[in-house]
Amino acid sequence: FTNDWLNAHYHFSFAGYHDPRKMGLGPLRVWNDDTIQANTGFDPHPHRDMEIITYVRRGAISHEDSIGNKGRTEAGDVQVMHAGTGIVHAERNLEDGETTLFQIWITPDRSGYEPGWEARAFPKEPISGALPALASGRDEHPDAMRIHQNASVHGGRLNVDGSAHHKLGKGRAAYLVVSEGAVEV
C-alpha cells in the first residue's frame, strides 16, 4: 500500500490486501513494514482487543492516546500498546526525515484487558547467543515488555559473521524477518 505519506508492505492480509493463504501465524495476525514520511502519520483512530508492538528501525515515532500516554520511540527501541477494551491513539513521525518501523499485531489470549502503553530502549550493541525477547507473555522472559499472549517477539543486531540461536519448543512456530542484510538459517 502506498499513498503520499505512507509506504506499507503487508506480510499478512491487512486492510485492503487480502490473501486467504496469508492470514497470520497462530496469534501473530499482522506484520507490516511501514515507511512514514516526515511530519505525517496515523491520525487518531481506535483499536480494541489487540497487542500492538512497534519496533522503530529508523527515525522515531511519537505516540499519544486517549488514556493520557505520550511518548517518543526512536530507532532501535520498541513500544507496546494493549488495545484491550478500547483505545484511541495517534502515531506520528514528527521528525525531519522518514521513519521506518515494523508494526506487529498479536491477538490477546482473551478479550477485555485494560488498555495500556509502554516504550522501552533496548541495547543497540550486537548480540551473541540467544536473541533477546523484546515483548513477551511467557514467564521465561521476565525482562521483556509484557503482552497478553503466550507469544514472544525477539530481536537483535548481529555482527558480520555473527550468530544467534533460538530454540523452539514442541508445537511452537516462528516467523523470521530480517530488517537489513542477509542471514543463513
N, C-alpha and C positions, 0 to 999 in steps of 0.2 A: 504494500500500500504506500502510495506517495501523494503528498499534497504540497502546498507552498511552505510548510514549516516542519513536516514530519516525513521521514522515510523509514518505514517499518517493514521488517521481514518477519513473517509469522512462521514459526516452526510447526505449529499445530493449527487446526481450524480455529479461526477467531474472526470476529466482526463479519465483514463481507466475504471473507475467504472460507470456503467450506470444502473439505475433502474427508469423506467418511472413513478413509484409511488413516487419517491423522487427527484423532480426537483426543490426544494426550497419551499419557503413560501412567496407569494407576491413578493416584491422586494428583499427579502433575497434569494440569489442564492447559496452561498457556506458557509458552516461552517465546517472547518477542525480542527482537534485536532492533532497537529504535535509535535513530539519529534525529535529534531535535535541534532545529536552528536557533541561533542566538535570540534572546528576548522574546521567545514564544513558548508554547507548551500547552498542556492539557488544562483547560478551564475547569472550574468546579463541576464535579459530576459524582453521582452516588455509586456505592458498591454495598453488597452485603454478603455474608457467609463465604468469604474467600480470604486466604492468606496471600498477600501480595508482597513479593520480595523484589527489591530493585537493587541491582548491582551496577554502579556507575563505573563505566570503563574510561571515559574521557570527559573532562569538563566537570559540571556539577548540576544537581537538580535541587530546586527549592520546593519544599513541601509545606502545605497549610491545609488544615482540616477543620471540620465542624465541631470537634471536641476540644479545640484550643491548641493543638500541636502545631508548631512551626519549626522548621529546621532546614539546613542545607547539607546535602550529602555529596561529597566530592569524589573524584576519581579514585578507585580502589576501595571505596567504602560501600556499605550495604545499609539499606533501610528495610524494615518490615512493617507492614500495615495489616492489622487484623480488622477486616471489614465487619465481622460479627453481625450484630443486629442492625447495622446500618451506619454508614459514614459518608459524608460528602468531602471530597478532597480535590485539591489542585496540585499539579506537578508542573513546575515552570523552569525553563532554562533562563535564568537571569544573567547569564554570563555573556561575554563579548564574542565568544566562539561557539561552535556547535558542541552539543553534548551527546555522547553515545552511551547507551545502557542496555542491560538485559532486564526485562520485566518478566517475572516468573509468578504464575498463579498456581497455588496448591489448594485443592478443596479441603476444608477442615474435616475433622473426624465426626463432627456433629454441627448442627446449626445453633445459633443463638448465643455465641460468645460475646463478651463485652468488646466493643471496638477499642483499638489502641494503635499506637505507632511508636517506633523507636529507630534510632540510627546508631551505627557504631563504626569506628575506624578499625580497620584490620591491618596487620603488619604488611608493609609493602616489600619487604625483603623476600628474595626467592626462598622457597621451601625445599626441604628434602624429607623423604619419608612419606607419611600419610598426608593427604590433603585435609586441611582443617575444615571443620564444619562452620559455616557462616550463619546458617539458620537451621534449627532442628527441633523436632518434637520428641526426639529419642533421648532416653536417660543417659546414654553413654557420651553425650555431647553437652555437658553442663555449662560450658563456657559460650556456647552459641546463643544467638538470639532465639527465643522460644517461638515456635509455631504450634498450632493446634492440629497436628497430624503426625503419624508415625512415619516421618519422612525427613530427609536432610538435604540441604544444598551445601556442597563443598566447593572450595575454590582456592586457587593459589597460583603463584608465578613460579615458573621453573627456569633455571639457568639453561643455556645451550648445553646439550648432552646431559641435562639433569634428569632425575626420575622421581616419580611419586607412586605410591601404591594405594589401592583402595580395595578392601575385601568385601564382597557382597555376601550377605547371609543367605541361607536357603530360602527360596521363594521371593527374593527381592530382585528388583530391576534397577538399572541405571540409565541415565541419559547424559551423554558426554558432549559438551560444547567447548570448542577451542576458540578463544576470542582473538588470538593473534599467533601467527606462526603455525607450526605443524607438530603433531605428536604421532608416535607409534604406540599402538595398544596391543 
